[in-house]
Amino acid sequence: MIKSMTGYGRSEIQKGDKEIIVEIKSVNHRYTDFSIRISKYYSFLEERVREYIQRFISRGKVDVYISIDSHGDEDKVVYLNEGLAASYISALRDLQQKYHLQDDISVSSVAHFSDIFVIERKEEDQEELWNNVEEALYEALQDLISMRAREGLRLAEDLIQRGKYIYSVIEEIEQRSPQVVVEYRDKIEARIRELLSNVPFDENRLLTEVAIFADRVSITEEIIRLKSHLVELQDIINSDQPVGRKLDFLIQEMNREINTIGSKANDLIISKKVVSVKAELEKMREQVQNIE
């Protein structure tokens, strides 16, 4: 069944001292557009995240937010800036000698100069980290896809109902079409008799004129194609593949056929029905813009 391009998914997992949160939001877009927000420290994951999501989403504007937080200190290492520490100790000794101060230079006194210590993160095991992020991504994506599927189901039901309505109107137009020729013949014959009174007129000429009119206003081919498109609509909606672009094209073709019917029909009743069909097709076109 078709899927909407609108959805939201979120997951939160705990792996060791790390908490990984993934949020994914998608809206309709003509093509595929990814925006991934992740800490600069973990930017090496961005391309893998993009490639992974593309396995599940083929169309839409997708915003991805990934947070990786450490709640412990196991991933941190403390280094001594030996050069800076030596400079502090040397300066303290100069101070002691110059001013004859008590020599109480100790580790604790030097440790007050906190900038001699450098705290860095341990080098990450990138594969292990990716496996954890992938797990969170999968959960968020399943959440997102479920929402897109539910919305897609509502869109499908709406399109099917509108398609059925259009089909019924097309059948009414088809039934009305032969009557247009009959009414034209009666109108022309009545007009001729009014103008010529009791003077005989060429019946074959009248039949020829009616035949020309019937050929000019014939909408049989357009009706056949339009009905075929409506059957195709049902088949596309039942597809498991992304079909948004295909549906968009199909509705354009249906619009073209109904416009031709409107221009050829030469009948007020049919014209009103054509307007009704075009209104439904426009609503369908708007709905299709949000289908993957």
C-alpha atoms as an extended CHARMM CRD file, in Angstrom:
* protein
*
       292  EXT
         1         1  MET       CA              0.0000000000        0.0000000000        0.0000000000  PROA      1               0.0000000000
         2         2  ILE       CA              1.1370000000        3.5610000000       -0.6720000000  PROA      2               0.0000000000
         3         3  LYS       CA              2.9580000000        5.5950000000        1.9710000000  PROA      3               0.0000000000
         4         4  SER       CA              2.7260000000        9.2450000000        2.8930000000  PROA      4               0.0000000000
         5         5  MET       CA              5.8810000000       11.3600000000        2.9420000000  PROA      5               0.0000000000
         6         6  THR       CA              4.8470000000       12.8460000000        6.2910000000  PROA      6               0.0000000000
         7         7  GLY       CA              5.9460000000       11.1160000000        9.4730000000  PROA      7               0.0000000000
         8         8  TYR       CA              7.8890000000       11.2040000000       12.7190000000  PROA      8               0.0000000000
         9         9  GLY       CA              9.9290000000        8.6120000000       14.5490000000  PROA      9               0.0000000000
        10        10  ARG       CA             11.9820000000        8.5810000000       17.7340000000  PROA      10              0.0000000000
        11        11  SER       CA             14.1080000000        6.0940000000       19.6220000000  PROA      11              0.0000000000
        12        12  GLU       CA             16.2210000000        6.1990000000       22.7610000000  PROA      12              0.0000000000
        13        13  ILE       CA             18.6250000000        3.4360000000       23.7500000000  PROA      13              0.0000000000
        14        14  GLN       CA             21.2620000000        2.9750000000       26.4530000000  PROA      14              0.0000000000
        15        15  LYS       CA             24.5050000000        1.2210000000       25.5470000000  PROA      15              0.0000000000
        16        16  GLY       CA             27.0140000000        1.0760000000       28.3930000000  PROA      16              0.0000000000
        17        17  ASP       CA             27.6350000000        4.6400000000       29.5110000000  PROA      17              0.0000000000
        18        18  LYS       CA             26.2010000000        6.0690000000       26.2800000000  PROA      18              0.0000000000
        19        19  GLU       CA             22.6820000000        7.3050000000       25.7010000000  PROA      19              0.0000000000
        20        20  ILE       CA             21.7370000000        7.4910000000       22.0240000000  PROA      20              0.0000000000
        21        21  ILE       CA             18.6660000000        9.4360000000       20.9240000000  PROA      21              0.0000000000
        22        22  VAL       CA             17.4830000000        9.5040000000       17.3020000000  PROA      22              0.0000000000
        23        23  GLU       CA             14.6470000000       11.6520000000       15.9840000000  PROA      23              0.0000000000
        24        24  ILE       CA             13.5340000000       11.5520000000       12.3400000000  PROA      24              0.0000000000
        25        25  LYS       CA             10.9630000000       13.8440000000       10.7600000000  PROA      25              0.0000000000
        26        26  SER       CA              9.8660000000       13.7650000000        7.1230000000  PROA      26              0.0000000000
        27        27  VAL       CA              7.6000000000       15.9430000000        4.9830000000  PROA      27              0.0000000000
        28        28  ASN       CA              6.6910000000       15.9950000000        1.3180000000  PROA      28              0.0000000000
        29        29  HSD       CA              9.3010000000       16.9940000000       -1.2360000000  PROA      29              0.0000000000
        30        30  ARG       CA              9.6190000000       16.5520000000       -4.9610000000  PROA      30              0.0000000000
        31        31  TYR       CA             12.8910000000       14.6650000000       -4.5830000000  PROA      31              0.0000000000
        32        32  THR       CA             14.9590000000       13.2450000000       -1.6910000000  PROA      32              0.0000000000
        33        33  ASP       CA             16.5520000000       15.7610000000        0.6450000000  PROA      33              0.0000000000
        34        34  PHE       CA             18.3880000000       14.7550000000        3.8340000000  PROA      34              0.0000000000
        35        35  SER       CA             19.4410000000       17.0280000000        6.6830000000  PROA      35              0.0000000000
        36        36  ILE       CA             21.4700000000       15.2700000000        9.3930000000  PROA      36              0.0000000000
        37        37  ARG       CA             22.3790000000       16.9520000000       12.6750000000  PROA      37              0.0000000000
        38        38  ILE       CA             24.9920000000       15.1980000000       14.7920000000  PROA      38              0.0000000000
        39        39  SER       CA             27.8090000000       16.3080000000       17.0950000000  PROA      39              0.0000000000
        40        40  LYS       CA             30.9140000000       17.3860000000       15.2250000000  PROA      40              0.0000000000
        41        41  TYR       CA             32.8700000000       14.7950000000       17.1950000000  PROA      41              0.0000000000
        42        42  TYR       CA             30.7620000000       12.0540000000       15.5700000000  PROA      42              0.0000000000
        43        43  SER       CA             30.5480000000       13.6130000000       12.1080000000  PROA      43              0.0000000000
        44        44  PHE       CA             32.3300000000       10.5560000000       10.6700000000  PROA      44              0.0000000000
        45        45  LEU       CA             28.9820000000        8.7340000000       11.0390000000  PROA      45              0.0000000000
        46        46  GLU       CA             27.0040000000       11.1480000000        8.8620000000  PROA      46              0.0000000000
        47        47  GLU       CA             27.5100000000        9.4420000000        5.4960000000  PROA      47              0.0000000000
        48        48  ARG       CA             26.7200000000        6.0080000000        6.9250000000  PROA      48              0.0000000000
        49        49  VAL       CA             23.5420000000        7.4070000000        8.4680000000  PROA      49              0.0000000000
        50        50  ARG       CA             22.5240000000        8.8900000000        5.1040000000  PROA      50              0.0000000000
        51        51  GLU       CA             23.1470000000        5.6440000000        3.2290000000  PROA      51              0.0000000000
        52        52  TYR       CA             21.2760000000        3.6280000000        5.8530000000  PROA      52              0.0000000000
        53        53  ILE       CA             18.1670000000        5.8340000000        5.7570000000  PROA      53              0.0000000000
        54        54  GLN       CA             18.0910000000        5.7240000000        1.9460000000  PROA      54              0.0000000000
        55        55  ARG       CA             17.4300000000        1.9900000000        2.2130000000  PROA      55              0.0000000000
        56        56  PHE       CA             14.0720000000        2.8010000000        3.8190000000  PROA      56              0.0000000000
        57        57  ILE       CA             13.0420000000        6.1790000000        2.3770000000  PROA      57              0.0000000000
        58        58  SER       CA             13.0940000000        6.9790000000       -1.3380000000  PROA      58              0.0000000000
        59        59  ARG       CA             11.4020000000       10.3920000000       -1.3920000000  PROA      59              0.0000000000
        60        60  GLY       CA             10.7440000000       13.3460000000        0.9070000000  PROA      60              0.0000000000
        61        61  LYS       CA             12.5270000000       15.9750000000        2.9620000000  PROA      61              0.0000000000
        62        62  VAL       CA             14.0120000000       14.1310000000        5.9120000000  PROA      62              0.0000000000
        63        63  ASP       CA             15.4430000000       15.8000000000        9.0250000000  PROA      63              0.0000000000
        64        64  VAL       CA             17.5370000000       13.5620000000       11.2780000000  PROA      64              0.0000000000
        65        65  TYR       CA             18.7780000000       14.4870000000       14.7510000000  PROA      65              0.0000000000
        66        66  ILE       CA             21.2250000000       12.1860000000       16.5700000000  PROA      66              0.0000000000
        67        67  SER       CA             22.3950000000       12.7790000000       20.1250000000  PROA      67              0.0000000000
        68        68  ILE       CA             25.1680000000       10.6540000000       21.6790000000  PROA      68              0.0000000000
        69        69  ASP       CA             25.8310000000       11.4560000000       25.3430000000  PROA      69              0.0000000000
        70        70  SER       CA             28.2150000000        9.7720000000       27.7850000000  PROA      70              0.0000000000
        71        71  HSD       CA             27.0660000000        9.6350000000       31.4100000000  PROA      71              0.0000000000
        72        72  GLY       CA             30.3840000000        8.3670000000       32.7980000000  PROA      72              0.0000000000
        73        73  ASP       CA             34.0370000000        9.2510000000       32.5310000000  PROA      73              0.0000000000
        74        74  GLU       CA             35.2130000000        5.9630000000       31.0840000000  PROA      74              0.0000000000
        75        75  ASP       CA             35.6780000000        7.5250000000       27.6680000000  PROA      75              0.0000000000
        76        76  LYS       CA             37.9870000000       10.2970000000       28.9550000000  PROA      76              0.0000000000
        77        77  VAL       CA             41.7660000000       10.3130000000       29.4140000000  PROA      77              0.0000000000
        78        78  VAL       CA             43.8100000000       12.8990000000       31.3860000000  PROA      78              0.0000000000
        79        79  TYR       CA             47.1980000000       13.9750000000       29.9960000000  PROA      79              0.0000000000
        80        80  LEU       CA             49.8300000000       16.1640000000       31.6860000000  PROA      80              0.0000000000
        81        81  ASN       CA             51.0770000000       19.1470000000       29.7400000000  PROA      81              0.0000000000
        82        82  GLU       CA             54.6730000000       18.6200000000       30.9010000000  PROA      82              0.0000000000
        83        83  GLY       CA             56.0670000000       21.7410000000       29.3070000000  PROA      83              0.0000000000
        84        84  LEU       CA             53.5070000000       23.9990000000       30.9490000000  PROA      84              0.0000000000
        85        85  ALA       CA             53.8970000000       22.2120000000       34.3080000000  PROA      85              0.0000000000
        86        86  ALA       CA             57.7050000000       22.7090000000       34.1790000000  PROA      86              0.0000000000
        87        87  SER       CA             57.1910000000       26.3900000000       33.4580000000  PROA      87              0.0000000000
        88        88  TYR       CA             54.9000000000       26.7710000000       36.4920000000  PROA      88              0.0000000000
        89        89  ILE       CA             57.3850000000       24.9680000000       38.7680000000  PROA      89              0.0000000000
        90        90  SER       CA             60.2810000000       27.0670000000       37.4850000000  PROA      90              0.0000000000
        91        91  ALA       CA             58.3160000000       30.2610000000       38.0670000000  PROA      91              0.0000000000
        92        92  LEU       CA             57.4170000000       29.1760000000       41.5930000000  PROA      92              0.0000000000
        93        93  ARG       CA             61.0690000000       28.4790000000       42.4180000000  PROA      93              0.0000000000
        94        94  ASP       CA             62.1010000000       31.8690000000       41.0590000000  PROA      94              0.0000000000
        95        95  LEU       CA             59.4100000000       33.4260000000       43.2420000000  PROA      95              0.0000000000
        96        96  GLN       CA             60.6490000000       31.5300000000       46.3080000000  PROA      96              0.0000000000
        97        97  GLN       CA             64.3000000000       32.4810000000       45.8220000000  PROA      97              0.0000000000
        98        98  LYS       CA             63.6550000000       36.1200000000       44.9560000000  PROA      98              0.0000000000
        99        99  TYR       CA             61.4400000000       36.7730000000       47.9450000000  PROA      99              0.0000000000
       100       100  HSD       CA             62.9740000000       34.2110000000       50.3370000000  PROA      100             0.0000000000
       101       101  LEU       CA             59.7060000000       32.3800000000       50.7110000000  PROA      101             0.0000000000
       102       102  GLN       CA             59.2870000000       29.0520000000       52.4460000000  PROA      102             0.0000000000
       103       103  ASP       CA             59.9300000000       26.2340000000       50.0130000000  PROA      103             0.0000000000
       104       104  ASP       CA             56.5690000000       24.4640000000       50.0270000000  PROA      104             0.0000000000
       105       105  ILE       CA             56.2760000000       23.5900000000       46.3420000000  PROA      105             0.0000000000
       106       106  SER       CA             54.3680000000       20.3070000000       46.1710000000  PROA      106             0.0000000000
       107       107  VAL       CA             52.2170000000       18.2880000000       43.8350000000  PROA      107             0.0000000000
       108       108  SER       CA             49.0600000000       19.6870000000       45.4110000000  PROA      108             0.0000000000
       109       109  SER       CA             50.2270000000       23.2870000000       44.9950000000  PROA      109             0.0000000000
       110       110  VAL       CA             51.1630000000       22.7760000000       41.3630000000  PROA      110             0.0000000000
       111       111  ALA       CA             47.8890000000       20.9170000000       40.7090000000  PROA      111             0.0000000000
       112       112  HSD       CA             45.9870000000       24.1270000000       41.3970000000  PROA      112             0.0000000000
       113       113  PHE       CA             47.0760000000       25.2400000000       37.9440000000  PROA      113             0.0000000000
       114       114  SER       CA             44.3850000000       23.1920000000       36.1960000000  PROA      114             0.0000000000
       115       115  ASP       CA             45.5150000000       24.0880000000       32.7100000000  PROA      115             0.0000000000
       116       116  ILE       CA             48.4910000000       21.7290000000       33.0580000000  PROA      116             0.0000000000
       117       117  PHE       CA             45.9990000000       18.8810000000       32.6730000000  PROA      117             0.0000000000
       118       118  VAL       CA             44.4760000000       18.0510000000       29.2990000000  PROA      118             0.0000000000
       119       119  ILE       CA             41.2780000000       15.9660000000       29.2290000000  PROA      119             0.0000000000
       120       120  GLU       CA             40.6590000000       14.1510000000       25.9690000000  PROA      120             0.0000000000
       121       121  ARG       CA             38.2340000000       11.5120000000       24.8190000000  PROA      121             0.0000000000
       122       122  LYS       CA             39.4700000000        8.0130000000       24.2990000000  PROA      122             0.0000000000
       123       123  GLU       CA             39.5470000000        6.9550000000       20.6860000000  PROA      123             0.0000000000
       124       124  GLU       CA             36.1360000000        5.5120000000       19.8120000000  PROA      124             0.0000000000
       125       125  ASP       CA             35.6120000000        2.0070000000       18.4970000000  PROA      125             0.0000000000
       126       126  GLN       CA             33.8570000000        3.2960000000       15.3840000000  PROA      126             0.0000000000
       127       127  GLU       CA             32.3060000000       -0.0240000000       14.3710000000  PROA      127             0.0000000000
       128       128  GLU       CA             30.8790000000       -0.6490000000       17.8260000000  PROA      128             0.0000000000
       129       129  LEU       CA             29.5240000000        2.9010000000       17.9470000000  PROA      129             0.0000000000
       130       130  TRP       CA             27.9840000000        2.5510000000       14.4810000000  PROA      130             0.0000000000
       131       131  ASN       CA             26.3000000000       -0.7280000000       15.4660000000  PROA      131             0.0000000000
       132       132  ASN       CA             24.6770000000        1.0390000000       18.4080000000  PROA      132             0.0000000000
       133       133  VAL       CA             23.6250000000        4.0500000000       16.3360000000  PROA      133             0.0000000000
       134       134  GLU       CA             22.2790000000        1.7230000000       13.6510000000  PROA      134             0.0000000000
       135       135  GLU       CA             20.0920000000       -0.0070000000       16.2360000000  PROA      135             0.0000000000
       136       136  ALA       CA             18.6360000000        3.3340000000       17.3580000000  PROA      136             0.0000000000
       137       137  LEU       CA             18.2000000000        4.4390000000       13.7460000000  PROA      137             0.0000000000
       138       138  TYR       CA             16.3000000000        1.2730000000       12.8930000000  PROA      138             0.0000000000
       139       139  GLU       CA             13.8700000000        1.7310000000       15.7740000000  PROA      139             0.0000000000
       140       140  ALA       CA             13.2290000000        5.3820000000       14.8700000000  PROA      140             0.0000000000
       141       141  LEU       CA             12.7820000000        4.4870000000       11.2000000000  PROA      141             0.0000000000
       142       142  GLN       CA             10.2590000000        1.7590000000       12.0090000000  PROA      142             0.0000000000
       143       143  ASP       CA              8.3270000000        4.3180000000       14.0370000000  PROA      143             0.0000000000
       144       144  LEU       CA              8.4840000000        6.7910000000       11.1460000000  PROA      144             0.0000000000
       145       145  ILE       CA              7.5380000000        4.2160000000        8.5080000000  PROA      145             0.0000000000
       146       146  SER       CA              4.5470000000        3.0430000000       10.5570000000  PROA      146             0.0000000000
       147       147  MET       CA              3.2470000000        6.5960000000       10.7490000000  PROA      147             0.0000000000
       148       148  ARG       CA              3.8350000000        7.1180000000        7.0080000000  PROA      148             0.0000000000
       149       149  ALA       CA              1.9820000000        3.8650000000        6.2960000000  PROA      149             0.0000000000
       150       150  ARG       CA             -1.0080000000        4.8660000000        8.4290000000  PROA      150             0.0000000000
       151       151  GLU       CA             -1.2040000000        8.2420000000        6.7040000000  PROA      151             0.0000000000
       152       152  GLY       CA             -0.7330000000        6.4960000000        3.3480000000  PROA      152             0.0000000000
       153       153  LEU       CA             -3.7010000000        4.2440000000        4.0960000000  PROA      153             0.0000000000
       154       154  ARG       CA             -5.9010000000        7.2970000000        4.6750000000  PROA      154             0.0000000000
       155       155  LEU       CA             -4.6680000000        8.8610000000        1.4430000000  PROA      155             0.0000000000
       156       156  ALA       CA             -5.3160000000        5.6210000000       -0.4430000000  PROA      156             0.0000000000
       157       157  GLU       CA             -8.8810000000        5.3940000000        0.8550000000  PROA      157             0.0000000000
       158       158  ASP       CA             -9.5130000000        8.9860000000       -0.1600000000  PROA      158             0.0000000000
       159       159  LEU       CA             -8.0770000000        8.4690000000       -3.6640000000  PROA      159             0.0000000000
       160       160  ILE       CA            -10.0720000000        5.2650000000       -4.1610000000  PROA      160             0.0000000000
       161       161  GLN       CA            -13.3340000000        6.9550000000       -3.1880000000  PROA      161             0.0000000000
       162       162  ARG       CA            -12.6600000000        9.9080000000       -5.4640000000  PROA      162             0.0000000000
       163       163  GLY       CA            -11.7070000000        7.5420000000       -8.2710000000  PROA      163             0.0000000000
       164       164  LYS       CA            -15.0060000000        5.6670000000       -7.8650000000  PROA      164             0.0000000000
       165       165  TYR       CA            -16.9240000000        8.9190000000       -7.9400000000  PROA      165             0.0000000000
       166       166  ILE       CA            -15.1460000000       10.0430000000      -11.1190000000  PROA      166             0.0000000000
       167       167  TYR       CA            -15.8380000000        6.6620000000      -12.7300000000  PROA      167             0.0000000000
       168       168  SER       CA            -19.5710000000        7.0290000000      -11.9910000000  PROA      168             0.0000000000
       169       169  VAL       CA            -19.6190000000       10.5350000000      -13.4800000000  PROA      169             0.0000000000
       170       170  ILE       CA            -17.7760000000        9.3160000000      -16.5840000000  PROA      170             0.0000000000
       171       171  GLU       CA            -20.4220000000        6.6380000000      -17.0480000000  PROA      171             0.0000000000
       172       172  GLU       CA            -23.1020000000        9.3250000000      -16.8150000000  PROA      172             0.0000000000
       173       173  ILE       CA            -21.2570000000       11.3260000000      -19.4680000000  PROA      173             0.0000000000
       174       174  GLU       CA            -20.9920000000        8.1990000000      -21.6260000000  PROA      174             0.0000000000
       175       175  GLN       CA            -24.7360000000        7.6100000000      -21.3590000000  PROA      175             0.0000000000
       176       176  ARG       CA            -25.4780000000       11.2420000000      -22.1360000000  PROA      176             0.0000000000
       177       177  SER       CA            -23.1710000000       11.4700000000      -25.1660000000  PROA      177             0.0000000000
       178       178  PRO       CA            -25.4650000000        9.7400000000      -27.7770000000  PROA      178             0.0000000000
       179       179  GLN       CA            -28.3720000000       11.8960000000      -26.6560000000  PROA      179             0.0000000000
       180       180  VAL       CA            -26.3810000000       15.0120000000      -27.5800000000  PROA      180             0.0000000000
       181       181  VAL       CA            -26.3500000000       13.8960000000      -31.2380000000  PROA      181             0.0000000000
       182       182  VAL       CA            -30.0670000000       13.0480000000      -31.1660000000  PROA      182             0.0000000000
       183       183  GLU       CA            -30.9290000000       16.4390000000      -29.6860000000  PROA      183             0.0000000000
       184       184  TYR       CA            -28.7280000000       18.1580000000      -32.2710000000  PROA      184             0.0000000000
       185       185  ARG       CA            -30.5170000000       16.3250000000      -35.1040000000  PROA      185             0.0000000000
       186       186  ASP       CA            -33.9450000000       17.2330000000      -33.7210000000  PROA      186             0.0000000000
       187       187  LYS       CA            -32.8630000000       20.8420000000      -33.2640000000  PROA      187             0.0000000000
       188       188  ILE       CA            -31.5020000000       21.1540000000      -36.7970000000  PROA      188             0.0000000000
       189       189  GLU       CA            -34.5540000000       19.4500000000      -38.3270000000  PROA      189             0.0000000000
       190       190  ALA       CA            -36.9350000000       21.6640000000      -36.3750000000  PROA      190             0.0000000000
       191       191  ARG       CA            -35.0340000000       24.7670000000      -37.4730000000  PROA      191             0.0000000000
       192       192  ILE       CA            -35.1010000000       23.7240000000      -41.1250000000  PROA      192             0.0000000000
       193       193  ARG       CA            -38.8160000000       23.0030000000      -41.0390000000  PROA      193             0.0000000000
       194       194  GLU       CA            -39.4230000000       26.3460000000      -39.3960000000  PROA      194             0.0000000000
       195       195  LEU       CA            -37.4900000000       28.1710000000      -42.0980000000  PROA      195             0.0000000000
       196       196  LEU       CA            -38.7900000000       26.1840000000      -45.0830000000  PROA      196             0.0000000000
       197       197  SER       CA            -42.3360000000       25.5650000000      -43.8000000000  PROA      197             0.0000000000
       198       198  ASN       CA            -43.8760000000       23.0010000000      -46.1070000000  PROA      198             0.0000000000
       199       199  VAL       CA            -41.1080000000       23.0860000000      -48.7040000000  PROA      199             0.0000000000
       200       200  PRO       CA            -39.4550000000       19.6450000000      -49.0630000000  PROA      200             0.0000000000
       201       201  PHE       CA            -35.7960000000       19.4430000000      -47.9930000000  PROA      201             0.0000000000
       202       202  ASP       CA            -32.9720000000       16.9880000000      -48.6260000000  PROA      202             0.0000000000
       203       203  GLU       CA            -33.0960000000       14.3700000000      -45.8500000000  PROA      203             0.0000000000
       204       204  ASN       CA            -29.6810000000       13.0010000000      -46.8750000000  PROA      204             0.0000000000
       205       205  ARG       CA            -28.1130000000       16.4200000000      -46.4170000000  PROA      205             0.0000000000
       206       206  LEU       CA            -29.5100000000       16.5220000000      -42.8890000000  PROA      206             0.0000000000
       207       207  LEU       CA            -28.1250000000       13.0700000000      -42.1440000000  PROA      207             0.0000000000
       208       208  THR       CA            -24.7180000000       14.1110000000      -43.4960000000  PROA      208             0.0000000000
       209       209  GLU       CA            -24.6870000000       17.2120000000      -41.3060000000  PROA      209             0.0000000000
       210       210  VAL       CA            -25.6410000000       15.1580000000      -38.2480000000  PROA      210             0.0000000000
       211       211  ALA       CA            -22.9460000000       12.5670000000      -39.0430000000  PROA      211             0.0000000000
       212       212  ILE       CA            -20.3070000000       15.3090000000      -39.2660000000  PROA      212             0.0000000000
       213       213  PHE       CA            -21.4790000000       16.7250000000      -35.9380000000  PROA      213             0.0000000000
       214       214  ALA       CA            -21.4680000000       13.2710000000      -34.3180000000  PROA      214             0.0000000000
       215       215  ASP       CA            -17.9050000000       12.6730000000      -35.4150000000  PROA      215             0.0000000000
       216       216  ARG       CA            -16.7900000000       16.0870000000      -34.1700000000  PROA      216             0.0000000000
       217       217  VAL       CA            -18.2940000000       15.6610000000      -30.7000000000  PROA      217             0.0000000000
       218       218  SER       CA            -17.4620000000       11.9820000000      -30.2820000000  PROA      218             0.0000000000
       219       219  ILE       CA            -15.7720000000       11.4050000000      -26.9220000000  PROA      219             0.0000000000
       220       220  THR       CA            -15.6820000000        7.6150000000      -27.0500000000  PROA      220             0.0000000000
       221       221  GLU       CA            -11.8920000000        7.3700000000      -27.2130000000  PROA      221             0.0000000000
       222       222  GLU       CA            -11.4080000000        9.8160000000      -24.3570000000  PROA      222             0.0000000000
       223       223  ILE       CA            -13.9010000000        7.9400000000      -22.1780000000  PROA      223             0.0000000000
       224       224  ILE       CA            -12.1980000000        4.6090000000      -22.8730000000  PROA      224             0.0000000000
       225       225  ARG       CA             -8.7820000000        6.0430000000      -21.9720000000  PROA      225             0.0000000000
       226       226  LEU       CA            -10.1400000000        7.7740000000      -18.8830000000  PROA      226             0.0000000000
       227       227  LYS       CA            -11.7360000000        4.5680000000      -17.6160000000  PROA      227             0.0000000000
       228       228  SER       CA             -8.4720000000        2.7510000000      -18.2780000000  PROA      228             0.0000000000
       229       229  HSD       CA             -6.5920000000        5.3600000000      -16.2500000000  PROA      229             0.0000000000
       230       230  LEU       CA             -9.0130000000        4.8880000000      -13.3590000000  PROA      230             0.0000000000
       231       231  VAL       CA             -8.4050000000        1.1280000000      -13.3860000000  PROA      231             0.0000000000
       232       232  GLU       CA             -4.6610000000        1.8250000000      -13.4360000000  PROA      232             0.0000000000
       233       233  LEU       CA             -5.1360000000        4.1630000000      -10.4790000000  PROA      233             0.0000000000
       234       234  GLN       CA             -6.4320000000        1.2720000000       -8.3980000000  PROA      234             0.0000000000
       235       235  ASP       CA             -3.5080000000       -0.9580000000       -9.3990000000  PROA      235             0.0000000000
       236       236  ILE       CA             -0.9490000000        1.7200000000       -8.5540000000  PROA      236             0.0000000000
       237       237  ILE       CA             -2.5150000000        2.3990000000       -5.1530000000  PROA      237             0.0000000000
       238       238  ASN       CA             -2.2260000000       -1.3080000000       -4.2990000000  PROA      238             0.0000000000
       239       239  SER       CA              1.4820000000       -1.3430000000       -5.1850000000  PROA      239             0.0000000000
       240       240  ASP       CA              4.1100000000       -1.7590000000       -2.4550000000  PROA      240             0.0000000000
       241       241  GLN       CA              6.5810000000        0.4310000000       -4.3440000000  PROA      241             0.0000000000
       242       242  PRO       CA              6.9620000000        4.2450000000       -4.1410000000  PROA      242             0.0000000000
       243       243  VAL       CA              4.3820000000        5.5160000000       -6.6540000000  PROA      243             0.0000000000
       244       244  GLY       CA              3.9820000000        9.2450000000       -5.9640000000  PROA      244             0.0000000000
       245       245  ARG       CA              5.5040000000       10.4070000000       -9.2610000000  PROA      245             0.0000000000
       246       246  LYS       CA              3.5700000000        7.7720000000      -11.2140000000  PROA      246             0.0000000000
       247       247  LEU       CA              0.2840000000        8.8820000000       -9.6450000000  PROA      247             0.0000000000
       248       248  ASP       CA              1.0930000000       12.5060000000      -10.3760000000  PROA      248             0.0000000000
       249       249  PHE       CA              1.6560000000       11.6870000000      -14.0520000000  PROA      249             0.0000000000
       250       250  LEU       CA             -1.5150000000        9.5720000000      -14.2240000000  PROA      250             0.0000000000
       251       251  ILE       CA             -3.6650000000       12.3910000000      -12.8470000000  PROA      251             0.0000000000
       252       252  GLN       CA             -2.1470000000       14.7720000000      -15.4000000000  PROA      252             0.0000000000
       253       253  GLU       CA             -3.2230000000       12.3590000000      -18.1270000000  PROA      253             0.0000000000
       254       254  MET       CA             -6.7470000000       12.1150000000      -16.6900000000  PROA      254             0.0000000000
       255       255  ASN       CA             -6.9250000000       15.9000000000      -16.6190000000  PROA      255             0.0000000000
       256       256  ARG       CA             -5.9360000000       16.0010000000      -20.2750000000  PROA      256             0.0000000000
       257       257  GLU       CA             -8.6760000000       13.5350000000      -21.2290000000  PROA      257             0.0000000000
       258       258  ILE       CA            -11.4180000000       15.2900000000      -19.2700000000  PROA      258             0.0000000000
       259       259  ASN       CA            -10.3850000000       18.6450000000      -20.7400000000  PROA      259             0.0000000000
       260       260  THR       CA            -10.7290000000       17.1690000000      -24.2220000000  PROA      260             0.0000000000
       261       261  ILE       CA            -14.1640000000       15.8120000000      -23.3350000000  PROA      261             0.0000000000
       262       262  GLY       CA            -15.1920000000       19.2510000000      -22.1170000000  PROA      262             0.0000000000
       263       263  SER       CA            -14.0210000000       20.9660000000      -25.2790000000  PROA      263             0.0000000000
       264       264  LYS       CA            -15.7020000000       18.4280000000      -27.6120000000  PROA      264             0.0000000000
       265       265  ALA       CA            -18.9540000000       17.6790000000      -25.8160000000  PROA      265             0.0000000000
       266       266  ASN       CA            -20.8810000000       20.8050000000      -26.8540000000  PROA      266             0.0000000000
       267       267  ASP       CA            -23.4830000000       20.0940000000      -24.1690000000  PROA      267             0.0000000000
       268       268  LEU       CA            -24.3450000000       21.9730000000      -20.9790000000  PROA      268             0.0000000000
       269       269  ILE       CA            -25.1020000000       18.8540000000      -18.9410000000  PROA      269             0.0000000000
       270       270  ILE       CA            -21.8210000000       17.1880000000      -19.8980000000  PROA      270             0.0000000000
       271       271  SER       CA            -19.9340000000       20.4340000000      -19.2680000000  PROA      271             0.0000000000
       272       272  LYS       CA            -21.2170000000       20.5520000000      -15.6990000000  PROA      272             0.0000000000
       273       273  LYS       CA            -20.1350000000       16.9710000000      -15.1370000000  PROA      273             0.0000000000
       274       274  VAL       CA            -16.7130000000       17.7780000000      -16.5820000000  PROA      274             0.0000000000
       275       275  VAL       CA            -16.3150000000       20.6000000000      -14.0590000000  PROA      275             0.0000000000
       276       276  SER       CA            -17.2100000000       18.1610000000      -11.2880000000  PROA      276             0.0000000000
       277       277  VAL       CA            -14.5720000000       15.6650000000      -12.4560000000  PROA      277             0.0000000000
       278       278  LYS       CA            -11.9040000000       18.3680000000      -12.7450000000  PROA      278             0.0000000000
       279       279  ALA       CA            -12.6080000000       19.4920000000       -9.1900000000  PROA      279             0.0000000000
       280       280  GLU       CA            -12.1190000000       15.9370000000       -7.9320000000  PROA      280             0.0000000000
       281       281  LEU       CA             -8.9180000000       15.5060000000       -9.9400000000  PROA      281             0.0000000000
       282       282  GLU       CA             -7.5260000000       18.7010000000       -8.4350000000  PROA      282             0.0000000000
       283       283  LYS       CA             -8.2020000000       17.3720000000       -4.9330000000  PROA      283             0.0000000000
       284       284  MET       CA             -6.5320000000       14.1080000000       -5.9030000000  PROA      284             0.0000000000
       285       285  ARG       CA             -3.5270000000       15.9730000000       -7.2870000000  PROA      285             0.0000000000
       286       286  GLU       CA             -3.1100000000       17.7960000000       -3.9710000000  PROA      286             0.0000000000
       287       287  GLN       CA             -3.2420000000       14.5100000000       -2.0760000000  PROA      287             0.0000000000
       288       288  VAL       CA             -0.7460000000       12.8460000000       -4.4020000000  PROA      288             0.0000000000
       289       289  GLN       CA              1.8370000000       15.5520000000       -3.6380000000  PROA      289             0.0000000000
       290       290  ASN       CA              2.2880000000       13.9200000000       -0.2360000000  PROA      290             0.0000000000
       291       291  ILE       CA              2.6910000000       10.3350000000       -1.4710000000  PROA      291             0.0000000000
       292       292  GLU       CA              6.1470000000        8.7480000000       -1.5570000000  PROA      292             0.0000000000
